[in-house]
């Protein structure tokens, strides 16, 4: 069973690796990552901006290198791509 994980830890890991968080500016998201707590053992990572698939691939490599389990997902009905991150 996966261990507990916090979205702040994932956001910190990505920031420490040199990636910028997304910000809501003037009614739109500034390019960067966002994390969302999706339960006590699951965090979702999103990328706001162009090159979404490529950037999520970079985040996957960073997080796997830190020991996280990462699986790509897509929201229902053709929604946003995201990463599902857990601690094995």
PyMOL commands that set and color helices and strands:
alter all, ss='L'
color gray80, all
select helices_A, chain A and resi 7-16+52-65
alter helices_A, ss='H'
color red, helices_A
select strands_A, chain A and resi 23-25+28-30+32-37+43-48+68-74+81-87
alter strands_A, ss='S'
color yellow, strands_A
deselect
rebuild
show_as cartoon
